[in-house]
């Protein structure tokens, strides 16, 4: 298979990318047939769910606030059902480190001392074909302990002893992202099906032999029916490989505003495979902006830096998440601490540690069973905080949080958010958005900017805030009305300040940023036009269906 130069087709499966080294180890005929079976069983329903997303956003835009669903009240009111008990390696999740699955990051994450590594094929990974395939190779190499390497600078990277390594939990791409380098019956496969299917096919039995199992984080889910689709895929995948039902475990990121109204229902749909929910805070803020962007001043947020976890609507979201999880025997995992240590700046380093400590202290006190960090230096900080609350206990599942009352109105009480919009905040959104997209185009999906770890979610906040502020004629703290013309002027100034280098992608990044920020219509994800235009081997425009239905 490594010899083809044009499209390669077998049994209705077409590969359109230039092959990369060792991809024949991943794209075996049996593995491709496995992915094809999952795709053919679910592609039509996935498309229906994408159209349902579009319709739901239209309802919200027209003034229909989301509420708890009357038709699922029986699920919420039944006190007796529980999710599956914690699986081996997921009983204690007090510190989880996240990051992309490139070779260096794989070793650093596995050596970090965390309890869990979120091996990320989604928001911190650019979905180039090389990254998609090499990520699969790196995960298998790590499980086989053949991933050690020496960098060009001579630094050696080697795995610790097996018993010191964290449990691996893989995050595939969301339902909205296609993989245009793999066509089945002439149509692109969902990126998430490719990521899940290849990892599960090659490693499920290997993980079971090591005393753990195939575990996943599910991103961007918007409702219980999307969770049901994943559950059906899990059932089919386990059947196809002859693996016992319930072996898979999935943690769902509650990172869309609509999913927050169906947290218990999502757990119910996945109950034999569910292991918890995660407070995906950055995408959650983006989702609030995206869904309510045209609803007027009631839903206009201040500068991104001021939308903290202590703002009322964010506080309600996290407290209701812990209650929903613990009521059903599921783990509640806290959000990403975005602060990144800077070993060259002691003052910035101290400030980063203090921010992370305060964030994790609040989460541990609220009943979360663990939390995320993005940098190995933050693992000890998070662990120390949760050690102080947990002691020898593996989790806080016994804290039911019955003191929290489910409140659907509080989830969208955006109007109670305090803060202001500043020119500094606007300029920061422009700079972060362009710098992140530039890095993404070069294949790096996670980048530290101003001592904060930025990924696709924070870039989405940056550009969507600007779009909403323009649409709403929002006013800054100095009385300046935000217009498209003013943003264009600031964009010119910020772009001129960027430090250029050979082969940078800033011109392309600016083009994408302007398209997703200044267009009359709001593209649902910046990654969709960016992927279609710059990452597929046959460059193209994203289709109208892709842009609106995601």
C-alpha positions as CSV (number, residue, x, y, z in Angstrom):
1,X,0.0,0.0,0.0
2,X,3.0,2.3,0.4
3,X,3.6,2.4,-3.3
4,X,0.5,4.2,-4.6
5,X,0.8,7.8,-5.8
6,X,-2.8,8.5,-6.9
7,X,-6.0,7.4,-5.3
8,X,-5.9,3.9,-4.0
9,X,-9.2,2.0,-3.8
10,X,-10.1,-1.4,-2.2
11,X,-13.6,-2.7,-1.5
12,X,-15.1,0.8,-1.8
13,X,-12.5,2.4,0.4
14,X,-10.4,5.1,-1.3
15,X,-7.3,6.7,0.1
16,X,-6.5,10.0,-1.5
17,X,-3.4,11.3,0.3
18,X,0.3,10.8,-0.5
19,X,1.3,7.8,1.7
20,X,3.6,8.4,4.7
21,X,6.2,6.2,6.2
22,X,4.8,3.1,8.0
23,X,1.1,3.9,7.2
24,X,0.7,0.3,6.0
25,X,1.0,-0.7,9.6
26,X,-2.1,1.3,10.4
27,X,-4.1,1.1,7.2
28,X,-4.2,-2.7,6.9
29,X,-7.0,-4.2,4.8
30,X,-8.7,-5.6,8.0
31,X,-8.5,-2.2,9.8
32,X,-10.0,-0.4,6.7
33,X,-12.8,-2.9,6.5
34,X,-13.5,-2.3,10.2
35,X,-13.7,1.4,9.8
36,X,-15.8,1.0,6.7
37,X,-18.3,-1.2,8.6
38,X,-18.6,1.5,11.4
39,X,-19.0,4.2,8.7
40,X,-21.7,2.4,6.7
41,X,-23.8,1.7,9.8
42,X,-23.8,5.3,11.0
43,X,-23.1,7.8,8.2
44,X,-26.7,8.5,7.4
45,X,-27.6,9.0,11.1
46,X,-24.6,11.3,11.6
47,X,-25.8,13.5,8.7
48,X,-29.3,13.7,10.3
49,X,-27.8,14.7,13.6
50,X,-25.7,17.4,11.9
51,X,-28.8,18.8,10.3
52,X,-30.6,18.6,13.7
53,X,-27.8,20.8,15.2
54,X,-28.4,23.4,12.5
55,X,-32.2,23.3,13.2
56,X,-31.6,23.6,17.0
57,X,-29.3,26.7,16.5
58,X,-32.0,28.2,14.4
59,X,-34.6,27.8,17.2
60,X,-32.3,29.4,19.7
61,X,-31.4,32.2,17.4
62,X,-35.2,32.9,16.9
63,X,-35.6,33.4,20.7
64,X,-36.3,29.8,22.0
65,X,-34.2,29.3,25.1
66,X,-33.1,25.8,25.7
67,X,-34.7,24.1,28.8
68,X,-34.6,20.7,30.5
69,X,-36.5,18.3,28.2
70,X,-40.0,17.3,29.3
71,X,-39.8,14.1,27.2
72,X,-36.8,12.8,29.2
73,X,-38.1,13.8,32.7
74,X,-38.5,10.0,33.5
75,X,-34.7,9.5,33.1
76,X,-33.9,12.4,35.3
77,X,-36.4,11.6,37.9
78,X,-35.6,7.8,38.2
79,X,-33.2,7.7,41.1
80,X,-32.2,4.0,40.6
81,X,-30.1,3.8,37.4
82,X,-26.3,4.0,37.5
83,X,-23.5,4.0,34.9
84,X,-21.0,1.1,34.8
85,X,-18.5,1.0,37.7
86,X,-15.1,2.5,37.2
87,X,-13.0,0.4,34.8
88,X,-9.4,-0.7,35.5
89,X,-7.1,2.3,35.4
90,X,-9.9,4.8,35.8
91,X,-10.7,4.5,39.5
92,X,-8.4,7.4,40.3
93,X,-8.3,10.3,37.9
94,X,-7.1,13.1,40.2
95,X,-4.7,14.5,37.6
96,X,-5.1,14.3,33.9
97,X,-2.7,15.7,31.4
98,X,-3.8,16.6,27.9
99,X,-1.9,17.0,24.7
100,X,-1.4,16.0,21.1
101,X,-0.1,12.6,20.1
102,X,3.2,13.6,18.4
103,X,6.2,11.5,19.5
104,X,7.7,14.0,21.9
105,X,4.5,14.9,23.6
106,X,3.5,11.3,23.9
107,X,6.6,10.5,25.9
108,X,6.4,13.7,28.0
109,X,2.7,13.1,28.9
110,X,3.3,9.4,29.8
111,X,6.3,10.4,31.9
112,X,4.5,13.3,33.6
113,X,3.3,11.5,36.8
114,X,-0.4,12.1,35.9
115,X,-3.0,9.4,36.5
116,X,-4.5,9.8,33.0
117,X,-3.2,11.1,29.7
118,X,-5.8,12.5,27.3
119,X,-4.2,11.5,24.0
120,X,-5.7,14.3,21.9
121,X,-6.5,13.8,18.2
122,X,-8.9,16.8,18.3
123,X,-8.5,20.4,19.4
124,X,-4.8,20.4,20.1
125,X,-4.0,18.4,17.0
126,X,-4.0,19.7,13.4
127,X,-5.7,16.9,11.3
128,X,-3.1,16.7,8.5
129,X,-2.9,13.2,7.1
130,X,0.6,12.9,8.5
131,X,-0.6,13.8,12.0
132,X,-3.6,11.4,11.8
133,X,-1.5,8.4,10.8
134,X,1.6,9.2,12.9
135,X,-0.6,9.7,16.0
136,X,-2.0,6.2,15.6
137,X,1.6,4.8,15.2
138,X,2.8,6.7,18.2
139,X,0.0,5.3,20.4
140,X,0.7,1.8,19.3
141,X,4.5,2.3,19.7
142,X,3.9,3.7,23.2
143,X,1.8,0.6,24.2
144,X,4.6,-1.6,22.8
145,X,7.3,0.5,24.5
146,X,9.2,1.2,21.2
147,X,8.7,4.9,21.1
148,X,12.0,6.1,22.6
149,X,14.0,8.5,20.4
150,X,16.7,11.1,20.4
151,X,15.9,14.6,19.2
152,X,18.1,16.4,16.6
153,X,19.6,18.4,19.5
154,X,20.7,15.1,21.2
155,X,18.1,15.0,23.9
156,X,16.9,11.4,24.8
157,X,13.2,10.6,25.3
158,X,12.5,7.3,27.1
159,X,9.4,5.9,28.8
160,X,9.3,5.3,32.5
161,X,8.5,1.8,33.9
162,X,5.1,0.5,32.9
163,X,3.6,0.7,36.4
164,X,4.4,4.5,36.5
165,X,2.6,5.3,33.3
166,X,-0.9,6.9,33.2
167,X,-4.0,5.4,31.7
168,X,-4.4,6.4,28.1
169,X,-7.7,8.0,27.1
170,X,-8.0,8.9,23.4
171,X,-10.0,11.9,22.2
172,X,-11.1,11.4,18.5
173,X,-12.3,14.2,16.4
174,X,-15.8,15.6,16.8
175,X,-18.8,14.6,14.6
176,X,-18.5,17.7,12.5
177,X,-15.0,17.1,11.1
178,X,-14.6,15.0,7.9
179,X,-11.5,13.0,6.9
180,X,-11.3,13.8,3.3
181,X,-8.3,11.6,2.7
182,X,-10.4,8.5,3.3
183,X,-13.5,8.0,1.2
184,X,-16.0,5.2,1.6
185,X,-18.3,4.6,-1.3
186,X,-17.2,8.0,-2.6
187,X,-17.9,10.0,0.6
188,X,-15.5,11.2,3.3
189,X,-15.6,9.3,6.6
190,X,-16.2,11.2,9.8
191,X,-12.8,12.0,11.4
192,X,-14.0,10.7,14.7
193,X,-14.8,7.3,13.2
194,X,-11.4,7.1,11.6
195,X,-9.6,8.0,14.9
196,X,-11.7,5.7,17.1
197,X,-11.9,2.8,14.6
198,X,-8.1,2.6,13.9
199,X,-7.1,2.9,17.5
200,X,-9.7,0.4,18.7
201,X,-9.0,-2.1,16.0
202,X,-5.2,-2.1,16.6
203,X,-5.1,-1.7,20.4
204,X,-8.3,-2.9,22.2
205,X,-6.9,-6.4,22.8
206,X,-3.4,-5.1,23.5
207,X,-4.9,-2.8,26.2
208,X,-6.9,-5.6,27.7
209,X,-3.8,-7.8,27.9
210,X,-2.1,-5.0,29.8
211,X,-4.9,-4.9,32.4
212,X,-6.7,-1.8,31.2
213,X,-9.0,-1.2,28.2
214,X,-10.0,1.0,25.3
215,X,-11.0,4.3,26.8
216,X,-12.2,7.5,25.0
217,X,-13.1,11.1,25.5
218,X,-16.0,12.2,23.3
219,X,-15.9,15.8,22.2
220,X,-18.4,18.4,20.9
221,X,-21.5,16.3,21.7
222,X,-24.6,18.5,21.6
223,X,-27.4,16.2,22.9
224,X,-28.3,12.7,24.0
225,X,-28.9,11.4,20.5
226,X,-25.3,12.1,19.5
227,X,-24.2,10.2,22.6
228,X,-26.5,7.3,21.5
229,X,-24.8,7.2,18.1
230,X,-21.4,6.8,19.8
231,X,-22.9,4.1,22.1
232,X,-24.2,2.2,19.0
233,X,-20.7,2.4,17.5
234,X,-19.2,1.0,20.7
235,X,-21.6,-1.9,20.6
236,X,-20.8,-2.6,16.9
237,X,-17.1,-2.3,17.4
238,X,-17.0,-4.7,20.4
239,X,-19.1,-7.2,18.5
240,X,-16.9,-7.1,15.4
241,X,-13.8,-7.8,17.4
242,X,-15.5,-10.3,19.8
243,X,-14.7,-8.1,22.8
244,X,-17.2,-8.2,25.7
245,X,-19.8,-5.5,25.8
246,X,-19.0,-2.8,28.3
247,X,-15.3,-3.1,27.8
248,X,-15.1,0.4,26.2
249,X,-15.4,3.4,28.6
250,X,-16.2,6.9,27.5
251,X,-16.0,10.3,29.2
252,X,-18.1,12.9,27.5
253,X,-17.0,16.5,27.4
254,X,-19.8,18.8,28.3
255,X,-18.5,21.6,26.1
256,X,-21.7,22.7,24.3
257,X,-24.4,24.7,25.9
258,X,-27.1,22.4,24.6
259,X,-25.4,19.3,26.1
260,X,-25.5,21.0,29.5
261,X,-29.3,20.6,29.5
262,X,-29.0,16.8,28.9
263,X,-26.2,15.8,31.1
264,X,-28.0,12.9,32.9
265,X,-29.6,11.8,29.6
266,X,-26.1,11.6,27.9
267,X,-24.9,9.5,30.8
268,X,-28.0,7.3,30.4
269,X,-27.5,6.7,26.7
270,X,-23.9,5.6,27.3
271,X,-24.5,4.0,30.7
272,X,-22.9,0.6,30.0
273,X,-19.9,2.5,28.6
274,X,-19.9,5.8,30.5
275,X,-17.1,6.7,32.9
276,X,-17.8,10.4,33.5
277,X,-18.3,13.9,32.2
278,X,-15.7,16.7,31.8
279,X,-16.2,20.4,32.2
280,X,-14.8,21.5,28.8
281,X,-14.9,25.1,29.7
282,X,-13.3,26.8,26.7
283,X,-15.5,25.2,24.1
284,X,-18.4,25.7,26.4
285,X,-17.9,29.5,26.3
286,X,-17.5,29.3,22.5
287,X,-20.8,27.4,22.3
288,X,-22.6,30.0,24.3
289,X,-21.4,32.7,22.0
290,X,-22.1,30.7,18.9
291,X,-25.7,29.8,19.8
292,X,-26.7,33.2,21.3
293,X,-24.6,35.5,19.1
294,X,-27.5,37.3,17.6
295,X,-29.7,37.5,20.7
296,X,-28.7,41.0,21.8
297,X,-27.0,42.5,24.9
298,X,-28.3,39.8,27.3
299,X,-25.8,37.4,25.8
300,X,-22.8,39.6,25.1
301,X,-19.8,38.6,27.2
302,X,-16.9,40.8,28.3
303,X,-13.2,40.2,27.4
304,X,-12.3,36.5,27.3
305,X,-9.9,36.9,30.2
306,X,-12.8,38.1,32.4
307,X,-15.1,35.1,31.7
308,X,-13.8,33.1,34.7
309,X,-15.2,30.0,36.3
310,X,-16.7,32.0,39.1
311,X,-19.0,33.9,36.8
312,X,-22.6,32.8,37.6
313,X,-23.5,30.9,34.5
314,X,-20.2,29.0,34.5
315,X,-20.5,28.3,38.2
316,X,-24.0,26.8,37.7
317,X,-22.7,24.7,34.8
318,X,-19.9,23.1,36.9
319,X,-22.0,22.5,40.0
320,X,-24.8,20.9,38.1
321,X,-22.2,18.7,36.3
322,X,-20.8,17.3,39.5
323,X,-24.3,16.6,40.8
324,X,-25.4,14.8,37.6
325,X,-22.2,12.7,37.6
326,X,-22.2,11.6,41.2
327,X,-25.9,10.9,41.3
328,X,-25.2,8.3,38.6
329,X,-21.9,6.9,39.8
330,X,-19.9,8.7,37.1
331,X,-16.7,10.7,37.5
332,X,-16.7,14.5,37.3
333,X,-13.5,15.8,35.7
334,X,-12.6,19.5,35.9
335,X,-11.5,21.8,33.1
336,X,-8.2,22.8,31.6
337,X,-6.0,25.1,33.4
338,X,-4.7,27.3,30.6
339,X,-1.8,28.8,32.4
340,X,1.6,27.6,31.1
341,X,4.7,27.8,33.2
342,X,7.6,29.9,31.8
343,X,10.9,28.6,33.1
344,X,12.6,31.7,31.9
345,X,10.4,34.2,33.8
346,X,10.2,33.5,37.5
347,X,7.4,36.1,38.1
348,X,5.2,34.7,35.3
349,X,6.0,31.2,36.5
350,X,4.8,32.0,40.1
351,X,1.7,33.7,38.8
352,X,0.8,30.7,36.6
353,X,1.2,28.3,39.5
354,X,-1.0,30.4,41.7
355,X,-3.7,30.6,39.1
356,X,-3.7,26.9,38.6
357,X,-3.7,26.2,42.4
358,X,-6.7,28.4,42.9
359,X,-8.6,26.9,40.0
360,X,-7.9,23.3,41.2
361,X,-8.7,24.1,44.8
362,X,-12.1,25.4,43.7
363,X,-12.8,22.3,41.7
364,X,-11.6,19.8,44.4
365,X,-13.8,21.7,46.9
366,X,-16.8,21.4,44.6
367,X,-16.5,17.7,44.4
368,X,-14.7,17.1,41.2
369,X,-12.8,13.8,41.1
370,X,-9.9,15.2,39.2
371,X,-8.9,17.8,36.7
372,X,-6.8,18.7,33.6
373,X,-3.5,20.3,33.1
374,X,-1.7,21.0,29.8
375,X,1.9,21.0,31.0
376,X,3.9,18.4,32.9
377,X,5.2,21.1,35.4
378,X,1.6,21.6,36.6
379,X,1.0,17.9,37.4
380,X,2.4,18.2,40.9
381,X,0.3,21.3,41.7
382,X,-2.9,19.6,40.7
383,X,-2.0,16.4,42.4
384,X,-1.1,18.2,45.6
385,X,-4.5,20.0,45.7
386,X,-6.5,16.8,45.0
387,X,-4.4,14.8,47.5
388,X,-5.3,17.3,50.1
389,X,-9.0,16.7,49.5
390,X,-9.0,13.0,48.6
391,X,-6.3,11.6,50.9
392,X,-6.2,7.9,50.2
393,X,-9.6,7.8,48.6
394,X,-9.5,7.4,44.8
395,X,-12.3,9.8,44.1
396,X,-15.2,11.8,45.5
397,X,-18.1,9.7,44.1
398,X,-19.6,9.6,47.6
399,X,-20.2,13.4,47.5
400,X,-23.6,13.5,45.9
401,X,-24.0,17.3,45.8
402,X,-27.7,17.0,46.5
403,X,-27.3,20.6,47.8
404,X,-27.2,21.7,44.2
405,X,-30.6,22.2,42.6
406,X,-30.9,21.6,38.8
407,X,-31.7,24.9,37.3
408,X,-32.0,25.3,33.5
409,X,-32.4,29.1,33.6
410,X,-29.2,29.5,35.6
411,X,-27.3,27.8,32.8
412,X,-28.0,30.7,30.4
413,X,-27.9,33.5,32.9
414,X,-25.2,35.2,30.8
415,X,-26.6,38.6,31.7
416,X,-25.3,38.3,35.3
417,X,-21.7,38.1,34.0
418,X,-19.6,41.0,35.2
419,X,-16.8,42.7,33.3
420,X,-16.1,45.0,30.4
421,X,-15.0,44.9,26.8
422,X,-11.6,46.6,26.3
423,X,-9.5,47.5,23.3
424,X,-6.8,45.4,24.9
425,X,-9.1,42.4,24.9
426,X,-10.0,43.0,21.3
427,X,-6.4,43.3,20.2
428,X,-5.6,40.1,22.2
429,X,-8.4,38.2,20.4
430,X,-7.0,39.3,17.0
431,X,-3.4,38.4,17.9
432,X,-4.3,35.0,19.5
433,X,-6.6,34.1,16.7
434,X,-4.1,34.8,13.9
435,X,-1.1,33.3,15.7
436,X,-3.0,30.2,16.6
437,X,-4.3,29.6,13.1
438,X,-0.8,30.2,11.7
439,X,0.6,27.5,14.0
440,X,-2.3,25.2,13.2
441,X,-1.6,25.5,9.5
442,X,2.0,24.4,10.1
443,X,0.7,21.3,11.9
444,X,0.9,22.4,15.5
445,X,-2.6,22.4,17.2
446,X,-1.5,23.5,20.7
447,X,0.6,26.6,21.2
448,X,1.7,28.7,24.2
449,X,0.9,32.4,23.6
450,X,1.5,34.9,26.5
451,X,1.9,32.1,29.0
452,X,-1.5,30.5,28.1
453,X,-2.0,27.3,26.2
454,X,-4.1,28.0,23.2
455,X,-5.9,25.4,21.2
456,X,-8.8,25.4,18.7
457,X,-11.3,26.2,21.4
458,X,-9.7,29.4,22.6
459,X,-9.1,30.5,19.0
460,X,-12.8,29.9,18.4
461,X,-13.7,32.1,21.4
462,X,-11.4,34.9,20.1
463,X,-12.9,35.1,16.6
464,X,-16.6,34.5,17.7
465,X,-16.4,37.2,20.4
466,X,-15.3,39.7,17.7
467,X,-18.1,38.6,15.3
468,X,-20.7,39.0,18.1
469,X,-19.4,42.3,19.3
470,X,-19.6,43.7,15.7
471,X,-23.0,42.3,15.2
472,X,-24.3,43.7,18.5
473,X,-22.6,47.1,18.1
474,X,-21.1,46.4,21.5
475,X,-19.4,49.3,23.4
476,X,-16.0,49.2,25.0
477,X,-15.2,50.5,28.5
478,X,-14.1,53.8,26.9
479,X,-17.4,54.2,25.0
480,X,-16.1,53.1,21.6
481,X,-18.7,51.3,19.4
482,X,-17.3,48.2,17.9
483,X,-17.6,48.2,14.2
484,X,-16.3,46.1,11.4
485,X,-14.3,49.0,10.1
486,X,-12.6,49.5,13.5
487,X,-11.8,45.8,13.9
488,X,-10.3,45.9,10.4
489,X,-8.0,48.8,11.4
490,X,-7.0,47.0,14.6
491,X,-6.4,43.9,12.6
492,X,-4.0,45.8,10.3
493,X,-2.1,47.1,13.3
494,X,-1.8,43.8,15.1
495,X,-0.8,42.0,11.9
496,X,2.0,44.5,11.3
497,X,3.3,43.8,14.8
498,X,3.7,40.0,14.2
499,X,7.2,38.7,14.1
500,X,7.6,37.0,10.7
501,X,9.9,34.2,9.9
502,X,10.8,32.0,6.9
503,X,8.0,29.9,5.6
504,X,5.5,31.3,8.1
505,X,1.8,30.9,7.3
506,X,0.6,34.3,8.6
507,X,-0.9,35.5,5.3
508,X,-3.0,32.3,5.0
509,X,-3.9,32.6,8.7
510,X,-5.1,36.2,8.2
511,X,-7.2,35.1,5.3
512,X,-8.9,32.4,7.4
513,X,-9.3,34.7,10.4
514,X,-10.9,37.4,8.4
515,X,-13.3,34.9,6.8
516,X,-14.5,33.4,10.1
517,X,-14.5,36.7,12.0
518,X,-15.7,39.4,9.5
519,X,-18.1,37.5,7.2
520,X,-21.8,38.4,7.3
521,X,-22.6,34.7,7.9
522,X,-21.0,33.0,10.9
523,X,-19.0,29.8,10.1
524,X,-19.8,27.3,12.8
525,X,-16.2,26.1,13.2
526,X,-13.0,27.9,11.9
527,X,-11.4,24.5,11.3
528,X,-13.8,23.5,8.6
529,X,-12.9,26.1,5.9
530,X,-9.2,26.0,7.1
531,X,-9.1,22.2,6.7
532,X,-10.8,22.2,3.3
533,X,-8.6,24.9,1.9
534,X,-5.2,24.1,3.3
535,X,-5.0,20.6,4.7
536,X,-6.6,18.4,2.1
537,X,-4.3,17.3,-0.7
538,X,-6.9,18.4,-3.2
539,X,-7.5,22.0,-2.0
540,X,-11.2,23.0,-2.2
541,X,-13.8,25.2,-0.6
542,X,-15.8,23.8,2.3
543,X,-19.2,22.9,1.1
544,X,-22.2,25.0,2.2
545,X,-23.6,21.9,3.9
546,X,-20.4,21.4,5.9
547,X,-20.3,25.1,7.0
548,X,-23.9,25.3,8.2
549,X,-24.6,21.8,9.5
550,X,-21.7,21.4,11.9
